[in-house]
Amino acid sequence: MKTVSVCFVCLGNICRSPTAEGVMRHLVDEAKLAERILIDSAGTGDWHIGAPPDQRAQQAATQRGYELAALRGRQIAATDFERFDLLIAMDDKNVAALRQMCPPGQRDKIRLLMEFAPQTDSRWSGTREVTDPYFGGAEGFEQVLDQCEAACRGLIAALRPQLFT
């Protein structure tokens, strides 16, 4: 059975990447693909290792039926480039950080999450990055959920052909 492993990456691994991980886990479970798509998240920084996701991210996620409470922050490691088929960054700064530590021949594994948002969805047309909600209010966490839901659905659609060939 073919599997694909995905790691979502943001700066601290307490807002955007755990939200993407939680949304993706939920959608993958719904699609009955949990045995085929392996999911994790990490941060490029080390400030929140072992910490749960931001309380505001957890609250917004819970209201939509996603569970983030069991997730814990971790920092991306060089071994993750071997472990994962895709390292999906939330923004260009994290793409740059991943490229700096990327072993030779692994750069094609680094992608932006919003690349997978359907172009037919006018809300995200031209949007390259998942907005960082950390220094804002609750509405920022809702927007992150909106972006993650759209892009993770697109990611599943993009991965599906690889899983069944």
C-alpha positions as CSV (number, residue, x, y, z in Angstrom):
1,M,0.0,0.0,0.0
2,K,1.4,3.4,-1.0
3,T,1.7,6.1,1.7
4,V,2.6,9.8,1.6
5,S,4.0,11.6,4.6
6,V,3.4,15.3,5.1
7,C,4.9,17.7,7.7
8,F,3.3,21.2,8.0
9,V,5.8,23.9,9.0
10,C,5.5,27.4,10.5
11,L,7.7,29.5,12.7
12,G,6.8,28.3,16.2
13,N,4.5,25.3,15.7
14,I,1.8,26.7,17.9
15,C,-0.6,28.4,15.5
16,R,-0.7,27.7,11.8
17,S,1.1,24.4,11.4
18,P,-0.8,22.6,14.2
19,T,-4.0,24.0,12.8
20,A,-3.1,22.6,9.4
21,E,-2.2,19.3,11.0
22,G,-5.5,19.1,12.8
23,V,-7.5,20.1,9.8
24,M,-5.6,17.6,7.6
25,R,-6.0,14.8,10.1
26,H,-9.8,15.4,10.2
27,L,-10.2,15.6,6.4
28,V,-8.0,12.5,5.9
29,D,-10.1,10.6,8.4
30,E,-13.3,11.6,6.6
31,A,-11.8,10.5,3.3
32,K,-10.8,7.2,4.9
33,L,-7.1,7.8,4.0
34,A,-5.6,7.8,7.5
35,E,-3.5,4.7,6.7
36,R,-2.2,6.2,3.5
37,I,-1.4,9.8,4.5
38,L,0.9,10.3,7.5
39,I,0.7,13.8,9.1
40,D,2.9,15.9,11.4
41,S,3.8,19.5,12.1
42,A,6.9,21.4,13.2
43,G,8.3,24.9,13.6
44,T,11.5,26.4,12.2
45,G,12.1,28.1,15.6
46,D,12.7,26.4,19.0
47,W,10.6,28.7,21.3
48,H,7.7,26.4,21.8
49,I,9.1,22.9,21.9
50,G,6.8,20.7,23.9
51,A,4.1,23.4,24.2
52,P,0.5,22.8,23.2
53,P,-1.0,24.9,20.4
54,D,-2.0,28.5,21.2
55,Q,-5.2,28.6,23.2
56,R,-6.8,30.8,20.6
57,A,-6.0,28.3,17.8
58,Q,-7.4,25.5,20.0
59,Q,-10.6,27.4,20.7
60,A,-11.2,28.3,17.1
61,A,-10.4,24.7,16.0
62,T,-12.7,23.1,18.6
63,Q,-15.6,25.3,17.5
64,R,-15.2,23.7,14.0
65,G,-14.8,20.2,15.2
66,Y,-11.0,19.9,15.0
67,E,-8.9,18.6,17.9
68,L,-5.5,20.2,18.6
69,A,-5.1,19.8,22.4
70,A,-3.0,16.7,22.1
71,L,-0.5,18.2,19.7
72,R,2.9,19.5,21.0
73,G,5.3,21.9,19.4
74,R,8.6,20.6,18.0
75,Q,11.4,22.0,15.9
76,I,12.0,20.7,12.4
77,A,15.1,18.6,12.1
78,A,17.4,17.6,9.3
79,T,16.1,14.0,9.5
80,D,12.6,15.3,8.6
81,F,13.8,15.7,5.0
82,E,14.3,11.9,4.9
83,R,11.2,11.1,6.9
84,F,8.6,13.2,5.0
85,D,7.7,13.2,1.3
86,L,6.4,16.8,1.6
87,L,7.4,19.7,3.9
88,I,4.6,22.2,3.5
89,A,5.4,25.7,4.8
90,M,2.9,28.3,5.8
91,D,4.8,31.3,4.4
92,D,7.9,32.3,2.3
93,K,10.1,32.9,5.4
94,N,9.6,29.3,6.5
95,V,10.3,28.1,2.9
96,A,13.6,30.0,3.1
97,A,14.4,28.5,6.5
98,L,13.7,25.0,5.2
99,R,15.8,25.6,2.1
100,Q,18.7,26.7,4.3
101,M,18.8,23.4,6.2
102,C,17.7,21.2,3.3
103,P,20.1,18.4,2.2
104,P,21.1,18.3,-1.5
105,G,18.4,16.8,-3.7
106,Q,15.5,17.4,-1.3
107,R,14.3,20.9,-2.3
108,D,11.4,19.6,-4.4
109,K,9.8,18.4,-1.1
110,I,9.3,22.0,0.1
111,R,6.0,23.6,-0.9
112,L,3.7,26.3,0.3
113,L,0.3,25.2,1.7
114,M,-1.6,27.8,-0.2
115,E,-0.4,26.3,-3.5
116,F,-3.0,23.6,-2.9
117,A,-5.9,26.0,-2.4
118,P,-8.3,25.6,-5.3
119,Q,-7.9,28.5,-7.8
120,T,-11.6,28.4,-8.3
121,D,-12.0,29.8,-4.8
122,S,-11.8,33.5,-5.4
123,R,-11.1,34.2,-1.7
124,W,-7.6,32.7,-2.0
125,S,-6.7,33.5,-5.6
126,G,-3.3,35.1,-5.5
127,T,-2.8,34.3,-1.8
128,R,0.7,32.7,-1.3
129,E,0.9,32.6,2.5
130,V,-1.2,31.4,5.4
131,T,-1.7,34.6,7.5
132,D,0.2,34.5,10.9
133,P,-2.5,35.2,13.5
134,Y,-0.2,35.3,16.5
135,F,-0.2,39.0,17.2
136,G,-3.9,39.6,16.2
137,G,-7.3,38.7,17.5
138,A,-9.6,35.8,17.2
139,E,-10.6,36.6,13.5
140,G,-7.0,35.8,12.5
141,F,-7.4,32.2,13.8
142,E,-10.7,31.9,11.9
143,Q,-8.9,33.0,8.7
144,V,-6.2,30.4,9.3
145,L,-8.8,27.7,9.6
146,D,-10.5,28.9,6.4
147,Q,-7.2,28.8,4.5
148,C,-6.2,25.4,5.9
149,E,-9.6,23.9,5.1
150,A,-9.4,25.0,1.5
151,A,-5.7,24.1,1.0
152,C,-5.9,20.8,2.8
153,R,-8.8,19.7,0.6
154,G,-6.8,20.6,-2.4
155,L,-3.7,18.8,-1.0
156,I,-5.8,15.6,-0.5
157,A,-7.0,15.9,-4.1
158,A,-3.4,16.4,-5.3
159,L,-2.2,13.4,-3.3
160,R,-5.0,11.0,-4.2
161,P,-3.6,9.9,-7.6
162,Q,-0.2,9.1,-6.1
163,L,-1.8,6.8,-3.5
164,F,-3.7,4.7,-6.0
165,T,-1.3,4.2,-8.8
